[in-house]
């Protein structure tokens, strides 16, 4: 797991998809969203962010589509629930600095947990987060993890499509 860097970033991207933290499978494989059960790559393609369905090994191609990937907490875990609210709060200053440096148009949080913990609030809905984050617009999307059974593939594609449409406008 040493040497794994989940960041796929460049200055001025349209959107940076921000996971909670890397999965141990991603850290072991060296690629984001590499678990066979994770729906991220299917959802990005289905919602129009990419014109082909990328494989985890092709993750750097996301930059060609104006998209990037990062995480709030860098520590890999088997389940996102293994990251504590305190870890999210402690990670916030470095995470904000990184986002300000790369200055994406939009930060899309994959799930609510990190943003809720960093902001110390529970009043966060799905979709556009009106206050933004780190000088960028912000959006809250359902996490595409296969462990997130509350959202079907169609529901994920629909939610991500709303973000895609907002970026086009």
C-alpha positions as CSV (number, residue, x, y, z in Angstrom):
1,X,0.0,0.0,0.0
2,X,3.0,2.3,0.3
3,X,3.3,4.9,-2.5
4,X,-0.4,4.8,-3.4
5,X,-1.7,8.3,-4.2
6,X,-5.5,8.5,-4.8
7,X,-5.3,12.0,-6.3
8,X,-6.0,12.5,-10.0
9,X,-5.8,16.2,-10.1
10,X,-4.9,19.2,-12.3
11,X,-5.6,22.9,-12.0
12,X,-9.0,24.2,-13.1
13,X,-10.9,21.0,-13.6
14,X,-14.7,21.2,-14.1
15,X,-15.3,18.8,-11.2
16,X,-13.3,16.9,-8.6
17,X,-15.0,13.8,-7.3
18,X,-14.1,13.6,-3.6
19,X,-14.4,10.3,-1.8
20,X,-14.3,9.9,1.9
21,X,-11.0,8.0,1.9
22,X,-9.4,5.3,-0.2
23,X,-10.6,1.7,0.0
24,X,-8.0,-0.8,1.0
25,X,-8.7,-2.6,-2.4
26,X,-7.9,0.7,-4.2
27,X,-4.7,1.1,-2.2
28,X,-3.7,-2.5,-2.9
29,X,-4.5,-2.3,-6.6
30,X,-3.1,1.2,-7.0
31,X,-6.2,2.5,-8.7
32,X,-9.4,4.4,-7.4
33,X,-12.7,2.6,-7.4
34,X,-11.1,-0.7,-8.4
35,X,-13.4,-3.0,-6.4
36,X,-15.7,-5.0,-8.8
37,X,-18.7,-3.9,-6.7
38,X,-18.0,-0.2,-7.0
39,X,-20.2,1.5,-9.5
40,X,-18.2,4.8,-10.0
41,X,-17.0,4.1,-13.5
42,X,-20.4,2.8,-14.7
43,X,-22.1,5.8,-13.2
44,X,-19.7,8.4,-14.7
45,X,-20.2,6.9,-18.2
46,X,-24.0,6.5,-17.7
47,X,-24.3,10.1,-16.6
48,X,-22.3,11.5,-19.5
49,X,-19.1,12.6,-17.7
50,X,-17.1,10.2,-20.0
51,X,-17.9,9.0,-23.5
52,X,-16.5,5.6,-22.8
53,X,-16.6,3.4,-19.7
54,X,-13.2,3.8,-18.2
55,X,-11.4,1.0,-16.3
56,X,-9.8,1.8,-13.0
57,X,-6.4,1.4,-14.7
58,X,-7.4,4.2,-17.0
59,X,-8.3,6.6,-14.2
60,X,-5.8,9.3,-15.4
61,X,-7.9,9.7,-18.6
62,X,-10.5,11.4,-16.4
63,X,-8.4,14.6,-16.8
64,X,-9.2,14.5,-20.5
65,X,-12.9,14.9,-19.5
66,X,-12.3,17.8,-17.1
67,X,-12.7,15.5,-14.1
68,X,-10.5,14.6,-11.1
69,X,-10.5,12.4,-8.0
70,X,-9.4,13.0,-4.5
71,X,-10.3,12.0,-0.9
72,X,-10.7,14.0,2.3
73,X,-8.8,11.5,4.4
74,X,-5.8,9.7,2.9
75,X,-5.8,6.6,5.2
76,X,-7.2,3.5,3.4
77,X,-9.8,1.5,5.2
78,X,-12.0,-1.5,4.4
79,X,-15.2,0.4,5.1
80,X,-15.8,4.2,5.0
81,X,-17.3,3.9,8.5
82,X,-13.8,3.1,9.8
83,X,-13.0,6.8,9.4
84,X,-14.0,8.8,12.4
85,X,-15.6,12.3,12.4
86,X,-12.4,13.5,14.2
87,X,-10.3,12.3,11.3
88,X,-12.4,14.3,8.8
89,X,-12.2,17.4,11.0
90,X,-8.4,17.0,11.3
91,X,-8.0,16.5,7.5
92,X,-10.1,19.6,6.7
93,X,-7.3,22.3,6.7
94,X,-5.0,20.3,4.3
95,X,-7.9,19.3,2.2
96,X,-9.1,22.9,1.8
97,X,-5.6,24.0,0.9
98,X,-5.4,21.3,-1.7
99,X,-8.7,22.3,-3.3
100,X,-7.9,25.9,-3.3
101,X,-4.6,25.1,-5.0
102,X,-6.3,23.1,-7.8
103,X,-9.3,25.4,-7.9
104,X,-11.9,23.2,-9.6
105,X,-15.2,24.7,-10.6
106,X,-17.0,22.1,-8.5
107,X,-16.2,19.7,-5.7
108,X,-18.5,16.7,-5.7
109,X,-18.6,15.0,-2.4
110,X,-19.3,11.3,-2.7
111,X,-21.6,10.9,0.3
112,X,-22.4,13.2,3.2
113,X,-20.2,11.9,6.0
114,X,-17.0,13.9,5.3
115,X,-18.8,17.2,4.7
116,X,-21.1,16.8,7.7
117,X,-18.1,16.1,9.9
118,X,-15.9,18.9,8.5
119,X,-18.7,21.5,8.9
120,X,-20.1,20.2,12.2
121,X,-23.6,20.1,10.9
122,X,-26.1,17.5,9.9
123,X,-28.3,19.7,7.8
124,X,-26.9,18.8,4.4
125,X,-29.1,17.6,1.5
126,X,-28.3,15.9,-1.8
127,X,-27.4,18.1,-4.7
128,X,-25.9,21.6,-4.7
129,X,-24.5,22.6,-1.4
130,X,-25.3,26.4,-1.4
131,X,-22.4,27.5,0.7
132,X,-19.7,26.0,-1.5
133,X,-16.4,24.7,-0.2
134,X,-12.8,25.9,-0.4
135,X,-13.8,28.7,-2.8
136,X,-15.5,26.3,-5.2
137,X,-19.1,25.4,-5.8
138,X,-20.0,22.1,-4.1
139,X,-22.3,19.2,-4.7
140,X,-23.3,16.2,-2.6
141,X,-23.7,12.9,-4.5
142,X,-24.6,9.5,-3.2
143,X,-21.5,7.3,-2.8
144,X,-21.2,4.8,-5.6
145,X,-19.7,2.1,-3.3
146,X,-21.2,-1.4,-3.7
147,X,-21.8,-1.2,0.1
148,X,-24.2,1.7,-0.4
149,X,-27.3,-0.3,-1.1
150,X,-29.7,2.7,-0.5
151,X,-29.1,3.8,-4.1
152,X,-29.7,1.7,-7.2
153,X,-27.5,2.2,-10.3
154,X,-30.3,4.1,-12.0
155,X,-30.6,6.4,-9.0
156,X,-26.9,7.1,-9.0
157,X,-26.9,7.8,-12.7
158,X,-29.8,10.2,-12.2
159,X,-28.0,12.1,-9.3
160,X,-24.7,12.3,-11.2
161,X,-26.6,13.5,-14.3
162,X,-28.0,16.4,-12.4
163,X,-24.5,17.5,-11.6
164,X,-23.4,17.1,-15.2
165,X,-26.3,19.2,-16.3
166,X,-25.5,21.9,-13.7
167,X,-21.9,22.0,-15.0
168,X,-23.1,22.5,-18.6
169,X,-25.3,25.5,-17.8
